[in-house]
Amino acid sequence: MSNNDELIDKEQPDKGMVIISDDVIATIASLAIAETEGVDGIPNNLGGGIVEFLGKKVPGKCVKVDMEEEGAVIDLFVVVNYGVNIQQISKKLQEKVKTQLQTMAGVVVHKVNVHIQGVNMEQGKTTENK
């Protein structure tokens, strides 16, 4: 893609260009993560001034975007709740992120890699005590 990490729509050059930055792609993916049940948040060691996760103030720091010839390669870094099926959550994240990026931004997604960085044990304890 372009040298400055942006997706450019080249289908209608006579009407101008639509440029979508990697930050926008990461934000869309982050919001898809926030909407996925069983995902608790993002690892604290990623930094980036996270104010809230489930409160919807989510920057793109839990998402890495690489634009390649085949399409976007998206890496997600998440923490899941104790007791969830990690394989199912990962598949759900892959599908949701891919769908949202294709629908909202027209991004061709080549891969969505899910990196489980931790398990929130507190969520499991809360559920068990009810």
C-alpha positions in Angstrom: 0.0 0.0 0.0 1.1 3.6 0.4 4.3 4.6 2.3 2.4 6.5 5.0 0.3 3.5 6.3 -3.0 4.6 4.8 -5.6 2.8 2.8 -6.5 4.7 -0.4 -9.6 3.9 -2.5 -8.3 3.9 -6.1 -11.6 2.8 -7.7 -12.8 6.3 -8.6 -9.8 8.4 -9.2 -11.8 11.0 -11.2 -14.0 11.8 -8.1 -11.1 12.2 -5.7 -9.5 9.9 -3.1 -10.7 8.4 0.1 -7.9 7.9 2.5 -8.4 5.8 5.6 -5.5 5.9 8.2 -4.3 3.0 10.1 -5.6 4.7 13.3 -9.1 4.7 12.0 -8.8 1.0 11.1 -7.4 0.3 14.6 -10.3 2.2 16.2 -12.9 0.3 14.3 -11.3 -3.0 15.3 -11.0 -1.8 18.9 -14.7 -1.0 19.1 -15.5 -4.5 17.7 -13.3 -6.0 20.5 -15.2 -3.9 23.1 -18.6 -5.3 21.8 -17.5 -8.9 22.1 -18.8 -10.8 25.1 -16.2 -12.6 27.1 -13.4 -10.1 26.3 -12.4 -8.3 29.5 -10.1 -5.7 28.1 -6.6 -5.1 26.9 -3.3 -5.8 28.6 -2.1 -3.0 30.9 1.5 -3.3 29.5 0.3 -2.0 26.1 -0.1 1.5 27.5 -1.4 4.3 25.3 -3.5 6.2 27.8 -6.5 3.8 28.0 -9.2 5.5 30.0 -11.9 2.9 29.8 -12.5 -0.3 27.9 -16.1 -1.4 28.3 -17.0 2.2 28.8 -16.2 2.6 25.1 -13.3 5.0 25.4 -11.0 2.7 23.5 -7.9 3.8 21.5 -6.3 1.6 18.9 -3.4 0.5 21.2 -4.8 -3.1 21.5 -4.7 -3.4 17.7 -1.7 -3.5 15.3 -2.4 -2.8 11.6 -0.1 -3.9 8.8 -1.1 -3.2 5.2 0.2 -5.8 2.8 -0.5 -6.5 -0.9 -3.0 -9.3 0.0 -4.9 -6.9 2.4 -4.8 -5.8 6.0 -3.2 -8.0 8.6 -4.7 -7.1 12.0 -3.2 -8.2 15.3 -5.5 -8.0 18.4 -4.1 -8.1 21.9 -6.8 -8.9 24.5 -7.6 -10.2 28.0 -10.5 -12.7 28.3 -12.7 -13.5 31.2 -12.0 -16.7 33.2 -14.2 -19.6 32.1 -14.8 -18.6 28.5 -13.8 -20.8 25.6 -10.7 -19.1 24.2 -11.0 -20.7 20.8 -14.6 -19.5 20.4 -13.8 -16.0 21.6 -10.9 -15.8 19.2 -13.0 -17.0 16.3 -15.7 -14.5 17.2 -13.2 -11.7 17.4 -11.7 -12.6 14.0 -15.1 -12.7 12.3 -16.4 -9.5 14.0 -13.3 -7.4 13.3 -13.2 -8.6 9.7 -16.9 -7.9 9.1 -16.7 -4.4 10.7 -13.6 -3.4 8.7 -15.1 -4.6 5.4 -18.5 -3.0 6.1 -17.4 0.3 7.5 -14.2 1.0 5.6 -14.2 -1.4 2.7 -10.9 -2.8 3.9 -9.8 -6.2 2.5 -8.7 -8.1 5.5 -6.2 -10.9 4.8 -5.7 -12.1 8.4 -6.8 -11.3 12.0 -4.4 -12.7 14.5 -5.7 -12.8 18.1 -3.1 -12.7 20.9 -4.6 -13.7 24.3 -2.5 -11.7 26.7 -4.2 -12.7 29.9 -7.2 -14.1 31.8 -9.2 -12.0 34.2 -9.7 -14.3 37.3 -11.9 -11.7 39.1 -14.6 -12.1 36.5 -14.7 -15.9 37.1 -14.8 -15.4 40.9 -17.7 -12.9 40.6 -19.6 -15.3 38.4 -19.0 -18.3 40.7 -20.3 -16.4 43.8 -23.7 -15.6 42.3 
